[in-house]
C-alpha cells in the first residue's frame, strides 16, 4: 500500500509539471515565442492561472479515478479521462477569466487543451512503449517460449497483450492463426496473422513454435482433435483457454490457460438450451437435489443456483463431499438460500420430515449406487438404494405436492444385464407408473457414461498412467457413449423445464466411442506413446458387462423436442399397484444371491413387455 501511495504521489507531481509545461508551450505557440506580444494580463495573472489549472485538472483526474488505473494497461479509457478533464478544466478557467474581464484570448485555452492531451496522454503511452521495448529485450535475452495463438478474438488479443507486456511469463507471441480469410496478413498488437488453422503444421515448423494456445470462442471436438494430433506429431505443447466469459467482470484478469484434456477432445457442440424455460421452472422455487455431494448432483446444484431459486436443499448421506459443494454454492448463491441435509433416502420417515419442513417444489433425484461391479457383489444394497430409495422419494413427492420430479437414470437401464442397470430400470418404471396417477409430473433422464465422474474410466486411466501402466481395457471392440458432467446436468435441468410427466429424456450422444481408441488418445494426451511408453492390457468383459450399450428400449417410440439434441420417449408402463406388489416381494428374495436377485428384477422388468 505504501508503494502504491508513492506511485500516485509521483504521478500527481509529474502531471502538475506537465500542466505547467503544457500552458507554457501553448503560449509559445500562440505568440510565436515572443513574450512581448502577450497581453499584460497573462504574466500578471500567470501564477493564478497555473494554480487554477493544476488544482482543477488534478482534482478531475482524481475524481474520475484516473490514478487508480494501472499504467502498463493504459489505453482508450485513460485517454478519454484525460481528454474529458482537459476540456472541462480549460473551459471552466476560460469562462472564469472571461467573467473577470481578464482579456486572455480563447485560442490560448484551445491550444492548452491540445497540448494537455498530447503531453499527459503521450506520457502514458510512452511508458507503455518503453516497457514494451524493455520486455522485448528480455524476451531475446532469456529465451522465452515461442507461442502460436489460434483465434484472433477478444481472448486472443488479451493473450497477445499480456504476453508482450509481462516478461515474467517468459512467453513471446510469434504468430496468430484464424479461419477468417479476410484477416490474413494483418496484425494484432504487432503479431501477424500468419494463416488459417489448416496451416498450423507449416507455421509451427517455420516459426519454431514451442507452444500452441487455442483461444477460439467456440470450437468443435474435431477441431481440437486435429490441432492436438498436429502438436503431438511435432512435439509441440498445446494449451487451451476455455472461454472469454471469465473476463467479463475482471477487466485486468488474465485468461485461464490450461492443458487440453480428454473432455475437450470428446466434447460436442454446446447444447442450445432455452434459458427462459429453465428460469421459469427454477426461479423463486424450492428445489431439492438428492446426492448433492456426488458428481452429477453437485454440478446440478451449481447450475441450478444460477437461476435464482428461493431455496436449494442438498440432500446426501455423506457429509464431506456435500460440505465442499455447500462452500462453492455460498460464493454463487446471491439471494438464494442453501441448506444441506444429511439423510439417507432409504429412511422414509426421515425423508417425510425433510419434505414437511422444506416443502420442495422440484426434486432432482441423483442419489444412487452406480458402480456396476460393486453392485454385482452387493445386490441387496443396489435394491435398497436404487429401488426402495427411489420409491420413498417418489411417494414423499406425491404426498407433499411436489410439482416436478426428475430421476437421473442410465443407459445401463436399457436391456439390463447387471443388477445396477436392472434396479435403475425398475426405478424408471416406478416413476412412469406413479405419473399416471399423480398430480406430480414425474420424468426420467437417461444418458451414458459421464467423463470425470467418480469411478468413470478417465480417473481410472489417469491413475494407471501415473503408476506407469498398464492401462486396462476390457475388449478391443468395446464401445460406450460419453458426455461431460456439465452436459449431463444441462440435460437434467432442461428435462425439468419441459417435462409434462411420464417422459424419459434421452440426449443425442453422437456416435459411441471405442474404449481402446479412447485409451490410446488419453495416453498420448499425457505425453506418452501407447504400447511403447505405456502398455495396454486387455482384461476381458466383466460379469454383466455389455460389449456395446443402447439408449432406447425396443418398445420405446422416440419423439423430438424443441431442442434437436434432446429426444423423449413416452410411458410404456403404468400399472403402479401391480409393480408395488412385485417390489414389496423383493424382500423375500435372498439379497446375497446375485442370480436370484437378477432373476426377480428381470421378472419385474418383463411386466412392461407383457403389457401387464
Steps between C-alpha positions, in 0.01 A plus 500: 500500500786737582655434157166572328465831686851598395416415140185717508692789659774478236237495223322805649827695510584393145156606374531838676832560321345396167208741554748788552698395190177466301382855581845643431518316167154627408613860558814449293296358214238775519746789503780345292729495806480883526407570860485878438195441279302343785220697668605654831244285683679170424831562683314691775255216562725215382552350847123513569421339163752218557379440854141479380594265217701267724231491770205444266670250267653287775170505691315377193759228442453390860119508491497298177730242667772554243768430759343163583584370153802277448746685276609199299136437402436865405280520193191665357327538837790696646519718186128582527549604865793727400303659212192552720700654785701726269188624321296571815786669687608722210139596425435580869814716534427684173143571617619626838757738352249615237260601779785678682587682179859378495519525120687177437425373146293182483749352252752473786267258680427306179872450445545413869234231467687345206840513671348351817373201304827466312731523803299322771351236270833462322678437831274200568559342162870583515519299821335205327734532203812509717373200696433308178850572365646388832292183497600421141861519612420257782335261257811486287731463797311239698386263225125525557257243358391574145118501497249444221150621586202345321214751484515877464197593710494686832670219690779474244555877513522493881754218481717686249493817707584327827776285356665804342476714812582247771853357472450285809280269293800428273275462195527690172204490258649430158193449282121471497285275283132543423258356245374846396673545163440877499736541796795317344815715493371744761638548852372512856720705729794444268449122469424380145201287406702236317227283351208268570464202735577262214842667469618447857735212418708713263479804731624300800797377299581829331478716812647243740192506726540357851137521613159534335218671691142451381305821565194437282165628627340176381647179369400148405644174625644433154682835493662441839585141409670604174702773670599261778612235250714754312663625821563143616664415168728806516575464873342838571316582823131583476286704738145632490306802627148370577305824455524877494197517735725481805640846417169686499519623858880505522632746240863447600475125565709267290308216333533155654734294285496127560607183330265338252312219672302203377172683552613754236568219252173317571273798560238595246357829390317670788137402548278800430272520801211740539596706802150647521348154552759413763468832681119468514545151644757581771485868592359565848426128547604261777722239336622173654803312356571152635857377474599866520862414581548269201636575155164564333320635806768759574510626140121511494509715813760739353288551191166522682624773736568726199125509428428654842283245680343613826662207685735223387502192726794260458427154638780247540602233749873577471586830665852562368419544131181697554686733739737594217209556263328725755813716519502534121132594491537765770723692259238478221164509675424874506165538676417128478516297821693172513433224755687172543308200634685186605255216445464157343234452233437148634346649815148608404415667832810719480408596144146592607642729768721670240212544252266629771755755618625638165203426268702457177327586173754331272704186579808383311576142605873435438573278802574142394739208515648505149811279498416195291765268645434584865126457460554154350651388831262711713163463325298562816653844544418594140136406561480693828643816348395503136157338535369564852683834531338619175160369616532687831590827327226464241235429763613797710491722191144394426389533863645850549391644166829522312435650157782330304714195575795407274680165538859470383518169313760326282541327165570183702126491576442404135493119461680472835747218556626633834335543838571873494338542156201289599437701818515824301248362248266409786548855631392634157191276516413640845520852362294424188226312686471761776468776242185337363319546833665806653478879474879507521673502160741206516765459228841339449821597325709225346859546385825310455832512679601832654860607448688579817233379741591284797590150383488585128761382254707821480606516869583128478716555189668799668603298806624213284713737291640667814610157621673437168235268360364280378174664397225237513231466234236227515473430126650659190150532349322636809319832448323743729303823474664792678400847612652760731366576847376851401320352198330242722389767748372720217286218365353424841408864562351532154293186559348658809419814303316330211365188672127439499520168683592140419778572250845349481731763353796380294790708370625459145845387613649463154689189406616254770873524571738207482662452843832382353519813286412710803780340702755565224387859464528563872846342521617733220337795673712422807814517287563127452486254213250212538656151497846657521514720811169377644372152424133418442368177655173326402317355800181362345144611569398488865190307612180678390696744280390563141728541201279784375224699668167639383297804597150378407281198565355326190145589606577868558395746229726803467368849446695819446477802728549867416869437559639290213754329728246381757246225436216361706327165536148464634384272786506125430387387846222636721375232744630635830306262726629190318854639508477582871400142585797367307740744668372415848568133430868576436550478875445122487778458243845409630671837472841336511430280200577700188338260255173471694486877540564557130238241401238673713590848369482365145155360576385843616644668190328247272161630623522792258558273200213274603271801518419435865 
